[in-house]
Amino acid sequence: MAKAPKNAISPTREEDYPEWYQQAVKGADLAENSPVRGCMVIKPWGYAIWENMQRVLDQMFKDTGHQNAYFPLFIPLSYLEKEAAHVEGFAKECAVVTHHRLEAAPGGGLVPTGKLEEPLVVRPTSETIIGAMYAKWVQSYRDLPILINQWANVVRWELRTRLFLRTTEFLWQEGHTAHATEQEAVEETLRMLDVYTAFAQDYMAMPVVKGEKTAGERFPGAVNTYSIEAMMQDRKALQAGTSHFLGQNFSRAQEIKFLNQEGKETFAWTTSWGVSTRLVGALVMMHGDDDGIVVPPRLAPQHVVILPIFRNDEERAGVMEYCQRVQKELTAATYDGQPVRAMIDARDLRGGDKMWQHVKKGVPLRLEIGPRDVAGDSVFVGRRDTSTKQPMPRAELLGTIAERLTEIQQNLFARALAFREQNTHQIDDREEFIRFFTPRSEDKPEIHGGFAMSHYAESPEVAELLAKLKVTIRCLPQSGQPGSDDTPGRCIFTGQPSQRRAVFAKAY
Amino acid sequence: MAKAPKNAISPTREEDYPEWYQQAVKGADLAENSPVRGCMVIKPWGYAIWENMQRVLDQMFKDTGHQNAYFPLFIPLSYLEKEAAHVEGFAKECAVVTHHRLEAAPGGGLVPTGKLEEPLVVRPTSETIIGAMYAKWVQSYRDLPILINQWANVVRWELRTRLFLRTTEFLWQEGHTAHATEQEAVEETLRMLDVYTAFAQDYMAMPVVKGEKTAGERFPGAVNTYSIEAMMQDRKALQAGTSHFLGQNFSRAQEIKFLNQEGKETFAWTTSWGVSTRLVGALVMMHGDDDGIVVPPRLAPQHVVILPIFRNDEERAGVMEYCQRVQKELTAATYDGQPVRAMIDARDLRGGDKMWQHVKKGVPLRLEIGPRDVAGDSVFVGRRDTSTKQPMPRAELLGTIAERLTEIQQNLFARALAFREQNTHQIDDREEFIRFFTPRSEDKPEIHGGFAMSHYAESPEVAELLAKLKVTIRCLPQSGQPGSDDTPGRCIFTGQPSQRRAVFAKAY
């Protein structure tokens, strides 16, 4: 075995968190930049994690009564313009199709020709084009609710991009629903926020705070926006999913109207909600360590990787046979309602290099199996989340595989929750707030901050201070959320009355 | 119950096949045109069929060693230009992004601004952008093969579109592989042709002829193109999937090269292969009848729809309870390795209207359940493929559900195969060939033709005649295919020697 390097990822999180992130993504072979500005290539391991996220979310959506459908990639400019706040919010980042063919230029090469009468915008989100269809589909209250989700790619022209976290093109799901009453639409908005919360916590092992966004952070055109917010290991917040109550703003702009039970023409109440490949970035930053990413078992493309170790052909035969037997036995076992996913990596590579590849990819359990393990009917188990290794009788591993994976899943959540709790503080004083968000040392600018739970009232003064500190209001946590506080108080900046504390943090 | 109309779809297939297709798609609520020229909206029932196709194909791809990944939507113009035949083939149908933001125009409204230095083409297919990445990933023979598939949307600007069959944007999968040797790449090309054949026949219940395309019908840039061809009910051929051996054409253009085992720099051998949402259109045309579409059980979003029938609240309670029991028992049964999919349609709609909706949607089995069925512990079973109805003890249905669905699946295939065989002819005479493809009556222009298996040799004369008849060479069937014939002969048009018969047909 090759001697282990001190850490598989350089720099460490503490040395340079943003660069650690890039190297962790690269080390796990999740994705890389493409020659197309701001667009990434999602590589097989990264895409397999996204597929697992899709599979789980898709079932959650179906279990809450939604169906999938697919709407056009292109939105006519005039449709985007219908909702004023909406177009204002997206105009600066739209990819625009203006021509529909290429022709040889006199000087060589090709130039766009066939100019379109009306430019088409590559969807940055689909409220307007989906709403146009709903306007056709909805005539009577009997046509409602419409509960549809779409898995799709969207494009928002970004100047500064980071793999998964902010890219020009990204993959997402966008739910779009229309309802007969305001109450139903509000309930739907909050139901999907709960679905996202359950997904983040139960599958990604990522504790989140759920709550309403302030006016300045709303989705363009929404009446209310709700989000789930997670604390990354640099103590910054990451918005991991949003659910929007759109009121009648879009239905008025697009004439989604119906005859209600009293025969009166009424505008529908609509919602939209989405999560994206950004979640893969969140997973990296949530659980990764200085050896690479750590994938929670419930989303891991492989639960177990088996690494055969041998020095010659004679050893090879016995070791491979044993490995295949262990694989077969593992995949006959069940974890999380599915067969355990176990692969053998028999590539002709040095054992140490091979092992470190799987460490960096965050496979929950590694089994190293050599001739001595075969002789002793045992396996040598490496556990990714705790970086511990131990020999174990084969039968013991097989009898406890589901429990072990469950334990890893729970440990990841508990560890993340403890970290967030350590770094969440009720702050009732302006100076303390400023100190909390001010770097403590020039050398390590990121070792400060976290979530500050403070009373505040909206005012230009507060906005200015927050901008200076590069701090944002993440959300107003729902009652009963960890750290929420429904006791009224006074804005720590202005002394104005405040109904409840908000979560403040630096953010991605 | 409402009196049944003579046929649920008007016109019938015989009256006007193209219009029947549009009405069958509409009647099943599969898809509709969007306000965006040539782009369709895939509605929930149509998308659910596509999802089932995806699920099965995805597993077949994984079982043959492929992994999914995701590449950018946009292709820089200069990348598309690298392979001459390729760009020539797609230049006339490219959507081109030229700007990346919108700004308020002086006269009101928005105009595109932020002109891109290099225009971006919305992918019509991804050989060039994926190849650019493979060039980075491949250094040594140890990096090969690369076996990747992508599920994505693509855009080809079409002037005349038809739902599913030809749309500007469509959904598809595109496999892209790179290999160290020519033989491996050829084997991959043919392996995926076999996967498509198995999918078409075993899941879509759609018999296909597989074979090589002639030079004029090759994918732009390919060395060889292979396809599967199915006969629709108007006797026209539909190309349902293609697999391309790209030789070293793309790897030379994009410098996908590696050091082989002898340490010599070599260009990789590549393939690509794809099927699209066009398959949903094929399914409609393959099995639909004058009452609407018929979905093969293995791809049906619902295997069974249960229709409760009652006249008052008192009857309602008993009927619904019984329906729920039957649903529960059905979904506890297994068909094709999965739980039987059974839904209750309890909407407040007239029974006849409701039943006909499900007929038009092609649900394999319908159970009508009223108070008398409850009393007799029976169900009234409507079978979609044969349009037969019969009462049956509940226990009998439950005990035979998997067999019944299997029988429907087999019947659909057998029926389609018999139709194709009836309409496939070896034609050895020029005049007979012309007669075969010439409409027999002005009133019913479509009742003629089919697959003609004839000897031919490429020549301008043949090309001209075929163009005049609107007939194309579909493929050169592989040996052993139904209708294939490896006996050499002479071109029926020119008398030149011919190695084997080709399949000729009018086509979609």
Chai-1 contact restraints between the chains, C-beta under 6 A:
chainA,res_idxA,chainB,res_idxB,connection_type,confidence,min_distance_angstrom,max_distance_angstrom,comment,restraint_id
A,S34,B,P72,contact,1.0,0.0,6.0,A-B,restraint_1
A,P35,B,A132,contact,1.0,0.0,6.0,A-B,restraint_2
A,V36,B,P72,contact,1.0,0.0,6.0,A-B,restraint_3
A,V36,B,F74,contact,1.0,0.0,6.0,A-B,restraint_4
A,C39,B,P72,contact,1.0,0.0,6.0,A-B,restraint_5
A,V41,B,F71,contact,1.0,0.0,6.0,A-B,restraint_6
A,V41,B,M133,contact,1.0,0.0,6.0,A-B,restraint_7
A,I42,B,A69,contact,1.0,0.0,6.0,A-B,restraint_8
A,I42,B,Y70,contact,1.0,0.0,6.0,A-B,restraint_9
A,K43,B,A69,contact,1.0,0.0,6.0,A-B,restraint_10
A,P44,B,Q67,contact,1.0,0.0,6.0,A-B,restraint_11
A,P44,B,A69,contact,1.0,0.0,6.0,A-B,restraint_12
A,Y47,B,N68,contact,1.0,0.0,6.0,A-B,restraint_13
A,Y47,B,A69,contact,1.0,0.0,6.0,A-B,restraint_14
A,Y47,B,Y70,contact,1.0,0.0,6.0,A-B,restraint_15
A,Q67,B,P44,contact,1.0,0.0,6.0,A-B,restraint_16
A,N68,B,Y47,contact,1.0,0.0,6.0,A-B,restraint_17
A,A69,B,I42,contact,1.0,0.0,6.0,A-B,restraint_18
A,A69,B,K43,contact,1.0,0.0,6.0,A-B,restraint_19
A,A69,B,P44,contact,1.0,0.0,6.0,A-B,restraint_20
A,A69,B,Y47,contact,1.0,0.0,6.0,A-B,restraint_21
A,Y70,B,I42,contact,1.0,0.0,6.0,A-B,restraint_22
A,Y70,B,Y47,contact,1.0,0.0,6.0,A-B,restraint_23
A,F71,B,V41,contact,1.0,0.0,6.0,A-B,restraint_24
A,P72,B,S34,contact,1.0,0.0,6.0,A-B,restraint_25
A,P72,B,V36,contact,1.0,0.0,6.0,A-B,restraint_26
A,P72,B,C39,contact,1.0,0.0,6.0,A-B,restraint_27
A,P72,B,E169,contact,1.0,0.0,6.0,A-B,restraint_28
A,L73,B,N153,contact,1.0,0.0,6.0,A-B,restraint_29
A,L73,B,E169,contact,1.0,0.0,6.0,A-B,restraint_30
A,F74,B,V36,contact,1.0,0.0,6.0,A-B,restraint_31
A,A91,B,L102,contact,1.0,0.0,6.0,A-B,restraint_32
A,K92,B,R101,contact,1.0,0.0,6.0,A-B,restraint_33
A,C94,B,R101,contact,1.0,0.0,6.0,A-B,restraint_34
A,C94,B,L102,contact,1.0,0.0,6.0,A-B,restraint_35
A,A95,B,V97,contact,1.0,0.0,6.0,A-B,restraint_36
A,A95,B,H100,contact,1.0,0.0,6.0,A-B,restraint_37
A,V96,B,H99,contact,1.0,0.0,6.0,A-B,restraint_38
A,V96,B,P112,contact,1.0,0.0,6.0,A-B,restraint_39
A,V97,B,A95,contact,1.0,0.0,6.0,A-B,restraint_40
A,V97,B,V97,contact,1.0,0.0,6.0,A-B,restraint_41
A,T98,B,T98,contact,1.0,0.0,6.0,A-B,restraint_42
A,H99,B,V96,contact,1.0,0.0,6.0,A-B,restraint_43
A,H100,B,A95,contact,1.0,0.0,6.0,A-B,restraint_44
A,H100,B,W157,contact,1.0,0.0,6.0,A-B,restraint_45
A,R101,B,K92,contact,1.0,0.0,6.0,A-B,restraint_46
A,R101,B,C94,contact,1.0,0.0,6.0,A-B,restraint_47
A,L102,B,A91,contact,1.0,0.0,6.0,A-B,restraint_48
A,L102,B,C94,contact,1.0,0.0,6.0,A-B,restraint_49
A,P112,B,V96,contact,1.0,0.0,6.0,A-B,restraint_50
A,P112,B,P119,contact,1.0,0.0,6.0,A-B,restraint_51
A,P119,B,P112,contact,1.0,0.0,6.0,A-B,restraint_52
A,A132,B,P35,contact,1.0,0.0,6.0,A-B,restraint_53
A,M133,B,V41,contact,1.0,0.0,6.0,A-B,restraint_54
A,N153,B,L73,contact,1.0,0.0,6.0,A-B,restraint_55
A,W157,B,H100,contact,1.0,0.0,6.0,A-B,restraint_56
A,E169,B,L73,contact,1.0,0.0,6.0,A-B,restraint_57
